Amino acid sequence: MPKKKRSNTIIGKYMPYYYAGASLDFNLIHIDQDYAKANGLPGIILQGMCTMALTAKHLIDNGNPAQLRSIKVRFLNPVLPEDELVFDSVTKGPDVSVIVKNQNGGRVLKGKATLK
């Protein structure tokens, strides 16, 4: 029987800056409002790898990261600071599918993973 799970998280105002420091991803679309807007974005956006990491956190329930054998995602729309993300996943045996939406119901990521 498939197991469904839902969780959510709010993206902090400064998370793109913190993640830039941790990942060394200082692309200006993540840390400079004017630059991001000049390049067609509504403002700075969260790094995709941070969104994927939050998705992995949802998948393993903050447990042992070794539970995650593989993850494959597709980024659909940008995540903005102060967005609330809703993670919905369905587990069938070791296989998991996941959809991540923002507070407006817009899909920001979809993916598949395999757990041990």
N, CA, C and O atoms as a GROMACS GRO file, in nm:
protein
  464
    1MET      N    1   0.084  -0.119   0.000
    1MET     CA    2   0.000   0.000   0.000
    1MET      C    3   0.089   0.125   0.000
    1MET      O    4   0.179   0.135   0.083
    2PRO      N    5   0.065   0.220  -0.092
    2PRO     CA    6   0.144   0.343  -0.094
    2PRO      C    7   0.128   0.424   0.034
    2PRO      O    8   0.020   0.429   0.093
    3LYS      N    9   0.237   0.486   0.076
    3LYS     CA   10   0.237   0.568   0.196
    3LYS      C   11   0.253   0.714   0.153
    3LYS      O   12   0.350   0.750   0.086
    4LYS      N   13   0.157   0.798   0.192
    4LYS     CA   14   0.160   0.941   0.158
    4LYS      C   15   0.214   1.020   0.276
    4LYS      O   16   0.189   0.986   0.392
    5LYS      N   17   0.288   1.125   0.244
    5LYS     CA   18   0.343   1.209   0.350
    5LYS      C   19   0.342   1.354   0.303
    5LYS      O   20   0.363   1.382   0.185
    6ARG      N   21   0.317   1.445   0.396
    6ARG     CA   22   0.318   1.588   0.367
    6ARG      C   23   0.395   1.660   0.478
    6ARG      O   24   0.382   1.628   0.596
    7SER      N   25   0.474   1.756   0.437
    7SER     CA   26   0.539   1.846   0.533
    7SER      C   27   0.553   1.982   0.468
    7SER      O   28   0.534   1.996   0.347
    8ASN      N   29   0.586   2.081   0.548
    8ASN     CA   30   0.604   2.214   0.492
    8ASN      C   31   0.718   2.286   0.562
    8ASN      O   32   0.759   2.249   0.673
    9THR      N   33   0.768   2.388   0.496
    9THR     CA   34   0.873   2.471   0.554
    9THR      C   35   0.862   2.611   0.496
    9THR      O   36   0.822   2.628   0.381
   10ILE      N   37   0.896   2.708   0.575
   10ILE     CA   38   0.899   2.847   0.529
   10ILE      C   39   1.044   2.883   0.499
   10ILE      O   40   1.133   2.859   0.580
   11ILE      N   41   1.065   2.940   0.383
   11ILE     CA   42   1.198   2.982   0.342
   11ILE      C   43   1.228   3.115   0.409
   11ILE      O   44   1.162   3.216   0.382
   12GLY      N   45   1.327   3.115   0.495
   12GLY     CA   46   1.363   3.238   0.565
   12GLY      C   47   1.412   3.346   0.470
   12GLY      O   48   1.466   3.318   0.363
   13LYS      N   49   1.393   3.468   0.511
   13LYS     CA   50   1.432   3.585   0.433
   13LYS      C   51   1.580   3.582   0.392
   13LYS      O   52   1.616   3.627   0.284
   14TYR      N   53   1.664   3.528   0.479
   14TYR     CA   54   1.808   3.529   0.455
   14TYR      C   55   1.864   3.395   0.407
   14TYR      O   56   1.985   3.381   0.390
   15MET      N   57   1.776   3.296   0.387
   15MET     CA   58   1.826   3.164   0.350
   15MET      C   59   1.913   3.165   0.223
   15MET      O   60   2.015   3.096   0.221
   16PRO      N   61   1.878   3.241   0.116
   16PRO     CA   62   1.968   3.241   0.000
   16PRO      C   63   2.109   3.290   0.033
   16PRO      O   64   2.207   3.243  -0.026
   17TYR      N   65   2.121   3.384   0.126
   17TYR     CA   66   2.252   3.435   0.165
   17TYR      C   67   2.329   3.330   0.246
   17TYR      O   68   2.448   3.306   0.222
   18TYR      N   69   2.260   3.267   0.340
   18TYR     CA   70   2.325   3.162   0.421
   18TYR      C   71   2.371   3.047   0.331
   18TYR      O   72   2.482   2.996   0.345
   19TYR      N   73   2.282   3.007   0.238
   19TYR     CA   74   2.317   2.895   0.151
   19TYR      C   75   2.431   2.933   0.057
   19TYR      O   76   2.515   2.850   0.025
   20ALA      N   77   2.434   3.058   0.013
   20ALA     CA   78   2.544   3.104  -0.072
   20ALA      C   79   2.678   3.086   0.001
   20ALA      O   80   2.776   3.040  -0.058
   21GLY      N   81   2.681   3.122   0.127
   21GLY     CA   82   2.803   3.107   0.206
   21GLY      C   83   2.841   2.962   0.226
   21GLY      O   84   2.958   2.926   0.220
   22ALA      N   85   2.741   2.878   0.251
   22ALA     CA   86   2.769   2.736   0.277
   22ALA      C   87   2.810   2.661   0.151
   22ALA      O   88   2.893   2.570   0.157
   23SER      N   89   2.752   2.700   0.038
   23SER     CA   90   2.775   2.625  -0.087
   23SER      C   91   2.876   2.692  -0.180
   23SER      O   92   2.920   2.633  -0.278
   24LEU      N   93   2.912   2.814  -0.147
   24LEU     CA   94   2.999   2.897  -0.232
   24LEU      C   95   2.932   2.930  -0.366
   24LEU      O   96   3.001   2.955  -0.465
   25ASP      N   97   2.799   2.928  -0.368
   25ASP     CA   98   2.721   2.966  -0.488
   25ASP      C   99   2.681   3.112  -0.473
   25ASP      O  100   2.574   3.143  -0.422
   26PHE      N  101   2.768   3.200  -0.518
   26PHE     CA  102   2.745   3.344  -0.505
   26PHE      C  103   2.691   3.405  -0.634
   26PHE      O  104   2.714   3.523  -0.661
   27ASN      N  105   2.620   3.326  -0.714
   27ASN     CA  106   2.555   3.381  -0.832
   27ASN      C  107   2.467   3.497  -0.787
   27ASN      O  108   2.391   3.484  -0.691
   28LEU      N  109   2.478   3.609  -0.856
   28LEU     CA  110   2.409   3.731  -0.811
   28LEU      C  111   2.258   3.720  -0.810
   28LEU      O  112   2.192   3.798  -0.740
   29ILE      N  113   2.199   3.627  -0.884
   29ILE     CA  114   2.053   3.613  -0.878
   29ILE      C  115   2.006   3.563  -0.741
   29ILE      O  116   1.887   3.569  -0.710
   30HIS      N  117   2.099   3.515  -0.660
   30HIS     CA  118   2.066   3.465  -0.527
   30HIS      C  119   2.093   3.566  -0.416
   30HIS      O  120   2.045   3.548  -0.304
   31ILE      N  121   2.170   3.670  -0.445
   31ILE     CA  122   2.212   3.760  -0.336
   31ILE      C  123   2.199   3.909  -0.367
   31ILE      O  124   2.224   3.991  -0.279
   32ASP      N  125   2.163   3.946  -0.489
   32ASP     CA  126   2.155   4.088  -0.526
   32ASP      C  127   2.018   4.116  -0.589
   32ASP      O  128   1.992   4.077  -0.703
   33GLN      N  129   1.931   4.186  -0.514
   33GLN     CA  130   1.795   4.214  -0.560
   33GLN      C  131   1.794   4.285  -0.695
   33GLN      O  132   1.722   4.245  -0.787
   34ASP      N  133   1.874   4.390  -0.708
   34ASP     CA  134   1.874   4.468  -0.832
   34ASP      C  135   1.918   4.383  -0.951
   34ASP      O  136   1.858   4.390  -1.058
   35TYR      N  137   2.021   4.304  -0.932
   35TYR     CA  138   2.070   4.219  -1.039
   35TYR      C  139   1.962   4.117  -1.078
   35TYR      O  140   1.936   4.095  -1.197
   36ALA      N  141   1.900   4.054  -0.979
   36ALA     CA  142   1.795   3.955  -1.007
   36ALA      C  143   1.680   4.018  -1.086
   36ALA      O  144   1.633   3.960  -1.184
   37LYS      N  145   1.636   4.134  -1.043
   37LYS     CA  146   1.526   4.202  -1.113
   37LYS      C  147   1.566   4.244  -1.253
   37LYS      O  148   1.486   4.234  -1.346
   38ALA      N  149   1.690   4.290  -1.271
   38ALA     CA  150   1.739   4.330  -1.404
   38ALA      C  151   1.745   4.211  -1.499
   38ALA      O  152   1.750   4.229  -1.621
   39ASN      N  153   1.744   4.091  -1.444
   39ASN     CA  154   1.750   3.969  -1.525
   39ASN      C  155   1.616   3.897  -1.529
   39ASN      O  156   1.612   3.776  -1.553
   40GLY      N  157   1.508   3.969  -1.507
   40GLY     CA  158   1.374   3.916  -1.528
   40GLY      C  159   1.312   3.839  -1.413
   40GLY      O  160   1.206   3.780  -1.428
   41LEU      N  161   1.377   3.839  -1.298
   41LEU     CA  162   1.322   3.770  -1.182
   41LEU      C  163   1.249   3.870  -1.093
   41LEU      O  164   1.274   3.990  -1.100
   42PRO      N  165   1.157   3.820  -1.008
   42PRO     CA  166   1.085   3.912  -0.919
   42PRO      C  167   1.172   3.964  -0.804
   42PRO      O  168   1.132   4.057  -0.734
   43GLY      N  169   1.286   3.907  -0.786
   43GLY     CA  170   1.380   3.940  -0.679
   43GLY      C  171   1.477   3.823  -0.668
   43GLY      O  172   1.482   3.737  -0.756
   44ILE      N  173   1.554   3.820  -0.560
   44ILE     CA  174   1.647   3.709  -0.544
   44ILE      C  175   1.568   3.578  -0.531
   44ILE      O  176   1.454   3.577  -0.485
   45ILE      N  177   1.632   3.470  -0.573
   45ILE     CA  178   1.568   3.339  -0.566
   45ILE      C  179   1.658   3.243  -0.488
   45ILE      O  180   1.779   3.260  -0.483
   46LEU      N  181   1.595   3.144  -0.430
   46LEU     CA  182   1.669   3.041  -0.356
   46LEU      C  183   1.744   2.951  -0.454
   46LEU      O  184   1.693   2.921  -0.562
   47GLN      N  185   1.862   2.909  -0.416
   47GLN     CA  186   1.939   2.816  -0.499
   47GLN      C  187   1.861   2.686  -0.516
   47GLN      O  188   1.800   2.636  -0.421
   48GLY      N  189   1.864   2.633  -0.638
   48GLY     CA  190   1.795   2.507  -0.664
   48GLY      C  191   1.846   2.393  -0.578
   48GLY      O  192   1.768   2.309  -0.533
   49MET      N  193   1.977   2.391  -0.553
   49MET     CA  194   2.032   2.283  -0.470
   49MET      C  195   1.982   2.291  -0.326
   49MET      O  196   1.972   2.190  -0.257
   50CYS      N  197   1.949   2.411  -0.281
   50CYS     CA  198   1.891   2.424  -0.147
   50CYS      C  199   1.750   2.367  -0.146
   50CYS      O  200   1.711   2.298  -0.052
   51THR      N  201   1.673   2.396  -0.251
   51THR     CA  202   1.538   2.340  -0.262
   51THR      C  203   1.546   2.187  -0.267
   51THR      O  204   1.464   2.119  -0.204
   52MET      N  205   1.643   2.134  -0.341
   52MET     CA  206   1.659   1.989  -0.348
   52MET      C  207   1.698   1.932  -0.212
   52MET      O  208   1.650   1.826  -0.173
   53ALA      N  209   1.785   2.002  -0.138
   53ALA     CA  210   1.826   1.955  -0.006
   53ALA      C  211   1.707   1.952   0.090
   53ALA      O  212   1.694   1.859   0.170
   54LEU      N  213   1.621   2.052   0.082
   54LEU     CA  214   1.501   2.053   0.167
   54LEU      C  215   1.408   1.938   0.129
   54LEU      O  216   1.341   1.881   0.215
   55THR      N  217   1.404   1.905   0.001
   55THR     CA  218   1.324   1.791  -0.045
   55THR      C  219   1.381   1.661   0.011
   55THR      O  220   1.306   1.576   0.058
   56ALA      N  221   1.513   1.645   0.006
   56ALA     CA  222   1.577   1.525   0.062
   56ALA      C  223   1.549   1.514   0.211
   56ALA      O  224   1.525   1.405   0.262
   57LYS      N  225   1.552   1.627   0.281
   57LYS     CA  226   1.522   1.629   0.425
   57LYS      C  227   1.380   1.575   0.449
   57LYS      O  228   1.358   1.497   0.542
   58HIS      N  229   1.286   1.617   0.366
   58HIS     CA  230   1.148   1.567   0.378
   58HIS      C  231   1.145   1.415   0.355
   58HIS      O  232   1.075   1.342   0.426
   59LEU      N  233   1.219   1.368   0.257
   59LEU     CA  234   1.215   1.226   0.221
   59LEU      C  235   1.270   1.136   0.330
   59LEU      O  236   1.219   1.025   0.350
   60ILE      N  237   1.373   1.180   0.402
   60ILE     CA  238   1.434   1.094   0.503
   60ILE      C  239   1.387   1.127   0.644
   60ILE      O  240   1.440   1.071   0.740
   61ASP      N  241   1.290   1.217   0.659
   61ASP     CA  242   1.236   1.250   0.792
   61ASP      C  243   1.345   1.293   0.889
   61ASP      O  244   1.339   1.258   1.006
   62ASN      N  245   1.444   1.366   0.843
   62ASN     CA  246   1.554   1.409   0.929
   62ASN      C  247   1.630   1.290   0.988
   62ASN      O  248   1.698   1.304   1.090
   63GLY      N  249   1.618   1.176   0.926
   63GLY     CA  250   1.687   1.057   0.975
   63GLY      C  251   1.827   1.046   0.916
   63GLY      O  252   1.891   1.147   0.885
   64ASN      N  253   1.872   0.926   0.902
   64ASN     CA  254   2.005   0.899   0.851
   64ASN      C  255   2.012   0.929   0.701
   64ASN      O  256   1.937   0.869   0.624
   65PRO      N  257   2.100   1.020   0.657
   65PRO     CA  258   2.110   1.052   0.514
   65PRO      C  259   2.144   0.931   0.428
   65PRO      O  260   2.116   0.931   0.308
   66ALA      N  261   2.204   0.828   0.487
   66ALA     CA  262   2.237   0.708   0.410
   66ALA      C  263   2.112   0.635   0.363
   66ALA      O  264   2.120   0.546   0.278
   67GLN      N  265   1.994   0.672   0.416
   67GLN     CA  266   1.869   0.613   0.369
   67GLN      C  267   1.841   0.648   0.224
   67GLN      O  268   1.772   0.574   0.154
   68LEU      N  269   1.894   0.760   0.178
   68LEU     CA  270   1.868   0.810   0.044
   68LEU      C  271   1.969   0.751  -0.054
   68LEU      O  272   2.086   0.790  -0.056
   69ARG      N  273   1.923   0.657  -0.135
   69ARG     CA  274   2.013   0.594  -0.233
   69ARG      C  275   2.032   0.682  -0.355
   69ARG      O  276   2.143   0.696  -0.405
   70SER      N  277   1.922   0.742  -0.404
   70SER     CA  278   1.931   0.829  -0.522
   70SER      C  279   1.816   0.928  -0.520
   70SER      O  280   1.711   0.904  -0.460
   71ILE      N  281   1.838   1.040  -0.586
   71ILE     CA  282   1.733   1.141  -0.601
   71ILE      C  283   1.752   1.208  -0.736
   71ILE      O  284   1.864   1.240  -0.777
   72LYS      N  285   1.642   1.229  -0.804
   72LYS     CA  286   1.643   1.295  -0.934
   72LYS      C  287   1.528   1.395  -0.933
   72LYS      O  288   1.414   1.359  -0.907
   73VAL      N  289   1.560   1.522  -0.962
   73VAL     CA  290   1.456   1.624  -0.955
   73VAL      C  291   1.455   1.708  -1.081
   73VAL      O  292   1.551   1.713  -1.157
   74ARG      N  293   1.343   1.772  -1.100
   74ARG     CA  294   1.328   1.872  -1.206
   74ARG      C  295   1.277   2.000  -1.140
   74ARG      O  296   1.176   1.999  -1.071
   75PHE      N  297   1.350   2.108  -1.162
   75PHE     CA  298   1.309   2.237  -1.107
   75PHE      C  299   1.208   2.300  -1.203
   75PHE      O  300   1.234   2.311  -1.322
   76LEU      N  301   1.094   2.341  -1.150
   76LEU     CA  302   0.985   2.389  -1.233
   76LEU      C  303   0.967   2.540  -1.227
   76LEU      O  304   0.936   2.603  -1.328
   77ASN      N  305   0.986   2.598  -1.111
   77ASN     CA  306   0.972   2.743  -1.092
   77ASN      C  307   1.062   2.787  -0.978
   77ASN      O  308   1.096   2.707  -0.892
   78PRO      N  309   1.100   2.915  -0.978
   78PRO     CA  310   1.187   2.965  -0.871
   78PRO      C  311   1.117   2.965  -0.735
   78PRO      O  312   0.995   2.977  -0.726
   79VAL      N  313   1.198   2.952  -0.631
   79VAL     CA  314   1.153   2.965  -0.493
   79VAL      C  315   1.206   3.098  -0.441
   79VAL      O  316   1.324   3.130  -0.457
   80LEU      N  317   1.117   3.174  -0.380
   80LEU     CA  318   1.152   3.307  -0.330
   80LEU      C  319   1.167   3.305  -0.178
   80LEU      O  320   1.105   3.223  -0.110
   81PRO      N  321   1.249   3.394  -0.125
   81PRO     CA  322   1.253   3.407   0.021
   81PRO      C  323   1.113   3.435   0.073
   81PRO      O  324   1.036   3.508   0.011
   82GLU      N  325   1.081   3.377   0.186
   82GLU     CA  326   0.952   3.388   0.254
   82GLU      C  327   0.841   3.306   0.190
   82GLU      O  328   0.727   3.313   0.235
   83ASP      N  329   0.872   3.228   0.085
   83ASP     CA  330   0.775   3.131   0.033
   83ASP      C  331   0.754   3.023   0.138
   83ASP      O  332   0.844   2.992   0.216
   84GLU      N  333   0.636   2.967   0.139
   84GLU     CA  334   0.610   2.847   0.219
   84GLU      C  335   0.602   2.730   0.121
   84GLU      O  336   0.518   2.730   0.031
   85LEU      N  337   0.688   2.633   0.140
   85LEU     CA  338   0.689   2.516   0.053
   85LEU      C  339   0.614   2.401   0.117
   85LEU      O  340   0.628   2.375   0.237
   86VAL      N  341   0.534   2.332   0.036
   86VAL     CA  342   0.461   2.214   0.080
   86VAL      C  343   0.516   2.095   0.001
   86VAL      O  344   0.515   2.095  -0.122
   87PHE      N  345   0.564   1.995   0.074
   87PHE     CA  346   0.623   1.874   0.016
   87PHE      C  347   0.523   1.761   0.027
   87PHE      O  348   0.481   1.727   0.138
   88ASP      N  349   0.483   1.704  -0.085
   88ASP     CA  350   0.394   1.588  -0.087
   88ASP      C  351   0.466   1.472  -0.153
   88ASP      O  352   0.516   1.485  -0.265
   89SER      N  353   0.472   1.360  -0.082
   89SER     CA  354   0.540   1.243  -0.139
   89SER      C  355   0.455   1.119  -0.123
   89SER      O  356   0.371   1.109  -0.034
   90VAL      N  357   0.479   1.025  -0.213
   90VAL     CA  358   0.412   0.895  -0.211
   90VAL      C  359   0.523   0.790  -0.221
   90VAL      O  360   0.603   0.790  -0.315
   91THR      N  361   0.526   0.700  -0.122
   91THR     CA  362   0.626   0.594  -0.117
   91THR      C  363   0.562   0.460  -0.150
   91THR      O  364   0.460   0.423  -0.092
   92LYS      N  365   0.623   0.389  -0.244
   92LYS     CA  366   0.582   0.253  -0.280
   92LYS      C  367   0.706   0.168  -0.272
   92LYS      O  368   0.789   0.169  -0.363
   93GLY      N  369   0.722   0.095  -0.163
   93GLY     CA  370   0.845   0.018  -0.141
   93GLY      C  371   0.961   0.115  -0.126
   93GLY      O  372   0.952   0.209  -0.048
   94PRO      N  373   1.070   0.095  -0.199
   94PRO     CA  374   1.183   0.185  -0.188
   94PRO      C  375   1.170   0.310  -0.276
   94PRO      O  376   1.249   0.404  -0.264
   95ASP      N  377   1.069   0.312  -0.365
   95ASP     CA  378   1.054   0.423  -0.460
   95ASP      C  379   0.961   0.531  -0.407
   95ASP      O  380   0.855   0.502  -0.351
   96VAL      N  381   1.004   0.655  -0.426
   96VAL     CA  382   0.928   0.770  -0.376
   96VAL      C  383   0.913   0.872  -0.489
   96VAL      O  384   1.009   0.901  -0.560
   97SER      N  385   0.792   0.925  -0.504
   97SER     CA  386   0.773   1.039  -0.593
   97SER      C  387   0.736   1.158  -0.505
   97SER      O  388   0.670   1.142  -0.403
   98VAL      N  389   0.780   1.277  -0.546
   98VAL     CA  390   0.759   1.396  -0.464
   98VAL      C  391   0.724   1.515  -0.552
   98VAL      O  392   0.778   1.532  -0.662
   99ILE      N  393   0.633   1.596  -0.503
   99ILE     CA  394   0.598   1.723  -0.566
   99ILE      C  395   0.612   1.830  -0.458
   99ILE      O  396   0.568   1.810  -0.344
  100VAL      N  397   0.673   1.943  -0.494
  100VAL     CA  398   0.688   2.055  -0.402
  100VAL      C  399   0.615   2.174  -0.463
  100VAL      O  400   0.637   2.210  -0.578
  101LYS      N  401   0.528   2.234  -0.383
  101LYS     CA  402   0.451   2.351  -0.427
  101LYS      C  403   0.475   2.467  -0.332
  101LYS      O  404   0.514   2.449  -0.217
  102ASN      N  405   0.452   2.588  -0.384
  102ASN     CA  406   0.460   2.706  -0.298
  102ASN      C  407   0.322   2.734  -0.238
  102ASN      O  408   0.226   2.661  -0.263
  103GLN      N  409   0.314   2.840  -0.160
  103GLN     CA  410   0.191   2.874  -0.088
  103GLN      C  411   0.075   2.906  -0.182
  103GLN      O  412  -0.041   2.904  -0.139
  104ASN      N  413   0.103   2.934  -0.309
  104ASN     CA  414  -0.002   2.963  -0.406
  104ASN      C  415  -0.043   2.840  -0.486
  104ASN      O  416  -0.126   2.849  -0.576
  105GLY      N  417   0.016   2.725  -0.453
  105GLY     CA  418  -0.014   2.602  -0.526
  105GLY      C  419   0.070   2.583  -0.650
  105GLY      O  420   0.052   2.486  -0.723
  106GLY      N  421   0.163   2.676  -0.676
  106GLY     CA  422   0.250   2.663  -0.792
  106GLY      C  423   0.357   2.557  -0.768
  106GLY      O  424   0.423   2.557  -0.665
  107ARG      N  425   0.372   2.467  -0.864
  107ARG     CA  426   0.472   2.361  -0.850
  107ARG      C  427   0.612   2.419  -0.872
  107ARG      O  428   0.636   2.488  -0.971
  108VAL      N  429   0.703   2.390  -0.780
  108VAL     CA  430   0.840   2.440  -0.791
  108VAL      C  431   0.940   2.327  -0.818
  108VAL      O  432   1.050   2.354  -0.867
  109LEU      N  433   0.904   2.204  -0.787
  109LEU     CA  434   0.995   2.090  -0.806
  109LEU      C  435   0.913   1.963  -0.812
  109LEU      O  436   0.811   1.949  -0.744
  110LYS      N  437   0.959   1.869  -0.895
  110LYS     CA  438   0.903   1.734  -0.893
  110LYS      C  439   1.023   1.640  -0.899
  110LYS      O  440   1.127   1.673  -0.956
  111GLY      N  441   1.006   1.523  -0.841
  111GLY     CA  442   1.120   1.433  -0.842
  111GLY      C  443   1.084   1.291  -0.804
  111GLY      O  444   0.971   1.258  -0.768
  112LYS      N  445   1.188   1.208  -0.814
  112LYS     CA  446   1.177   1.068  -0.775
  112LYS      C  447   1.303   1.034  -0.696
  112LYS      O  448   1.410   1.088  -0.720
  113ALA      N  449   1.286   0.944  -0.601
  113ALA     CA  450   1.398   0.901  -0.520
  113ALA      C  451   1.385   0.753  -0.490
  113ALA      O  452   1.278   0.694  -0.502
  114THR      N  453   1.498   0.696  -0.450
  114THR     CA  454   1.500   0.558  -0.404
  114THR      C  455   1.560   0.557  -0.264
  114THR      O  456   1.667   0.614  -0.241
  115LEU      N  457   1.491   0.493  -0.171
  115LEU     CA  458   1.535   0.483  -0.032
  115LEU      C  459   1.581   0.340  -0.005
  115LEU      O  460   1.539   0.246  -0.072
  116LYS      N  461   1.666   0.324   0.094
  116LYS     CA  462   1.709   0.190   0.136
  116LYS      C  463   1.600   0.125   0.215
  116LYS      O  464   1.616   0.012   0.260
   0.00000   0.00000   0.00000
